[in-house]
Structures are given as C-alpha cells and as structure tokens.
C-alpha cells in the first residue's frame, strides 16, 4: 500500500468521513485581483470543512489561475497542516516522457496522488508515471468511468479484448488491478458500473465516485454498489454553509455504510 493510500485511509478514520472535497471553484478572469479572490475562497472553504472530509481534489480551475508553484503551494500547505492528502485531477494521457515530466512537477509541488487516463496504455504511456510515483512514494488513481453522459462514448464502448467483446471500462478496471493502482474513479451517476468494477477489482482498490449532487448521483446507490469515497464539489462549496453541507453528506454516507 502506498503512502498516499495510508494517508487517505487514516484521514477517513480520524474524520469519520468518506468525502473527498473537489475544490473546482472558479472566479471570472474579468474581476480585479481574481487570483487573490479565488485563493481566499478555496482556503476559506477548506478551512470550514476540514473536519468532515478525508481528502482534497484539485482540477485545472485552480491550477491554471493560481500556478503550480505559487498559489497552489499555499493550498497544499493548508491541506498538509490539516493532515489531508491532495489529489491532482490532471487525467494524464500523453506519451511516456511527457507524462513523466508532468508527474515529477506535480509531485515536486507536493501532490499526494495523480489521476491518470488508462486510454494511453502502459508501454511508453503510463509505465513511467507509475515508476515516478513509486520513486516519490505517491499514488496513481486510474480513470475507469467518468460521471458525465458522454462518458458512454469512450469508457462505455464495447471493445475486443483477447477474443472477447467487453466494455472498455471493464478492461480499464482490470488494468488498474494489474498495474497496482492506488484507486479508481467511477462516476456515481452509474451505480451499475460501480458494482461491476467492484466485482472486478475484488475490494483490492478504493473506488472514488464523482457526480453526487449536481450531476444526479445518489449517495445510497453509489455506496450500496461499492463506492469507497464520494468526490463532492459544488454541493458543498456552492451551499450557503459548506461546513453543514459537508457534515450532512458525511453523515448520510456513514448511515448507508452502517
């Protein structure tokens, strides 16, 4: 088990939470001092909900305006101070040397794990990413099925694997297990796929599920199907009281899990 998984599971126990906060906030670039305002917003939200989450996920909404070695550093330091692991949702999906270059920069910046896209394959694709993660003691999470409707066009397509016709996401789930990933992402909007992926990985990897709330995913369906963590963003940071919303979601997940 990687240091990242140990850290994530420890935070889940300490905070009694299976919520990963997706800090996908954005501010209009036309506003004066929008970068400073954006950083202030995300730091405030993180500080408010820190006791009710198990980790943090960052996407390009923050990375591009704040800068990898500038504002993002402040956010990572805040999260580290709260004992929370931070995941970079970069969906790495390029040739090997580019992937390696990106991974090293993200890990040097302090990220605990990266999300990568298995579409690119292993040889001179993600092989280098996994090697770098092992070198740094960080984690790699594979994208098995996204939460938006169009995901069916790629992750839900049927492919020939060996001599069998199978769904693409089934192949990706098997790769995640074979490559010893630190988790998989499966949209909460597809509980039947969460269930199938859970069968394939056999409980060896955590399933992180985005799409609860604004995209229509339901906590009960996702966790009954086998989700390990819920990645939640807008339902928390767009609410009038993010702390209460995070607590409510945490409590509902714990009720479903018994």
LINHURA-V869879 format. One record per pair of residues at least 24 apart in sequence whose C-alpha atoms are under 8 Angstrom apart, sorted by the first residue. I is the first residue (numbers start at 1). GAP is how many residues later the second one is. Records with the same first field share a line. If there is no record, write none. Layout:
I->GAP + GAP
This chain:
1->181
2->135 + 136 + 137 + 180
3->134 + 135 + 136
4->81 + 108 + 109 + 133 + 134 + 135 + 178
5->134 + 177
7->77 + 78
8->46 + 47 + 76 + 77
9->45
11->42 + 43 + 44 + 72 + 73
12->41 + 42
15->36 + 37 + 38 + 39
16->36 + 234
17->35 + 36 + 37 + 233 + 237
18->35 + 36 + 210 + 211 + 212 + 232 + 235 + 236
19->33 + 34 + 35 + 36 + 210 + 211 + 212 + 213 + 227 + 230 + 231
20->33 + 34 + 35 + 36 + 37 + 209 + 210 + 211 + 212
21->32 + 33 + 34 + 35 + 36 + 210 + 211 + 212
22->34 + 35 + 36 + 37 + 209 + 210 + 211 + 212
23->33 + 34 + 35 + 36 + 39 + 210 + 214
24->34 + 35 + 36 + 37 + 38 + 209 + 210
25->36 + 37 + 212
26->35 + 36
35->30 + 31
38->24
39->27 + 32 + 36
42->33
43->32 + 35
45->192 + 197 + 198
46->33
48->194 + 195
49->193 + 194 + 197 + 198
50->32
52->191 + 194 + 195 + 198
53->193 + 197
54->30 + 31
55->29 + 30 + 31 + 32
56->28 + 29 + 30 + 31
57->29 + 30 + 31 + 32 + 174
58->28 + 29 + 30 + 31
59->29 + 30 + 31
60->29 + 30
68->38 + 41
69->40
73->36 + 37
76->34 + 35
85->26 + 27
86->25 + 26 + 27
87->24 + 25 + 26 + 27 + 28
88->24 + 25 + 26 + 27
89->25 + 26 + 27
90->24 + 25 + 26
91->24 + 25 + 26 + 52
92->24 + 25
93->24 + 25 + 26 + 27 + 32 + 33
94->26 + 31
95->25 + 29 + 30 + 31
96->27 + 28 + 29 + 30 + 31 + 32 + 33
97->27 + 31
99->26 + 27 + 29 + 30
100->28 + 29 + 32
103->26 + 29 + 30
104->28
107->29 + 31
112->26 + 27
113->25 + 26 + 27 + 28
114->25 + 26 + 27
115->25 + 26 + 27 + 28
116->24 + 25 + 26 + 27
117->25 + 26 + 27
118->24 + 25 + 26 + 54 + 57
139->42 + 43
140->41 + 42 + 43
141->40 + 41 + 42 + 43 + 44
142->34 + 39 + 40 + 41 + 42 + 43
143->29 + 41 + 42 + 43
144->25 + 28 + 29 + 40 + 41 + 42
145->24 + 40 + 41 + 42
146->39 + 40 + 41 + 64
147->39 + 40 + 41 + 42 + 43 + 63 + 64 + 68
148->39 + 41 + 63 + 67
169->28
170->26 + 27 + 30
173->24 + 27 + 28
174->26 + 27
177->24 + 27 + 28
181->24
182->24
183->24 + 25
184->24
185->24 + 25
186->24
187->24 + 30
188->24 + 29 + 30 + 31 + 33 + 34 + 39 + 42
189->26 + 27 + 28 + 29 + 33
190->27 + 32
191->30 + 31 + 34
192->33
194->28 + 31 + 32 + 33
195->30 + 31
198->27 + 28 + 29
219->33 + 34 + 37
220->33 + 36
223->30 + 33 + 34
224->32 + 33
